[in-house]
């Protein structure tokens, strides 16, 4: 996307970083939403474990690493997956409604 026309076309067609969100079906939207939630879960859990390791090295107390999964990773993963599924589901429903009006 080197020109302003490319950017406008990407906005109109619904693409983000080259991924064509405007062309995803219901299964692809479901798969992308779940994958986004899982990625957020693993990333948030990793960051929480690293933060807990740094805190452990400073305070010399052994933390319960299950906190990283229960209180950080899982809620972040659920929130991001819900938001992604909502966004992708809304775009899919809008596209289906537009097709029915055109037909």
N, C-alpha and C positions, 0 to 999 in steps of 0.2 A: 504494500500500500504506500506508494510513493507520491501519489497525487491526491488532490482534494476530491476528485471524482471517485477514486478507489475507496476513500474513507466514507463518502456518502453512500456508495453502493453497498458497502459492508453494513452500514447502519440500516439501510433499507431492507437488505436481504436477511438480516439477523445473524451475523457471524461475529464471533469473538475469538481473537487469536487464530483466525483461519478455520475455526470449527463452525460449520453451517448449522446454527441452531434453528434456523427457519425451515430446514428440511428434515428434522428428526421426527420419526414416527412415535407411537405411544411406547413401544418396547425400548427403543433407543433413548427416549426421554427418561424412562424408568431406570434404565441401566446407567445413564449419565448421572442422574440424581443420587442413586445409591453409591456409585463410585466416588462422587464428590463428598458425600458424607463419610465414607470410609477413609478417604484421604485426609479429611479434616480430623477424624478420630485419631489416626496414627500420628499425624503431625502434632496435634495438641498433646497427646500422650508423651511423645518424644521430648517436646519442649518442657513438659511438667517434670519428667524424670531428670532431665539435665538440670533444671532449676533446683530440684530436691537434692541432687548430688552436690551442687555448689553450696546449698544451705548446710548439708551434712559436713562438708569439709570445713566450713566456717564454725559451726556450732558443736561439732563432734557428737551429735546425737543421731542415732539411726532412725530414719523416718520409715513409715509404712508406705511402701511403694504402691500398694493397692489404691492409695488415694489418687495417684496419677490417673488410674483408669476410671475409678468411680466418680470422682468429683471434678475431674478436668476433661479427660478424653471423651467419655460417654456423653455428657451434656453438650459439649461442643459438636460432636459428631451428629447427634440427634437434631440440634438446631440448624446446622448447616444442611443436613440432608432434607429436613422439612422445608427450608427455604428454597433449596435447589429443586425439589420435586414440585413445590408450589409454583415457582417461576416457569419451569419447563412444562408443567401441566397446563398452566394458563396459556402459554404460547401455543401448545398443541390444540387446546380447545378453541382458541381464537382462530387458528388456521383451519380447523374443521368447520367452524361456523362460516368462515369466509368462502370455503369451497362449496358449502351447501347453498349460500346465497348466489354464487356464480353459476351454479348448475341449474 
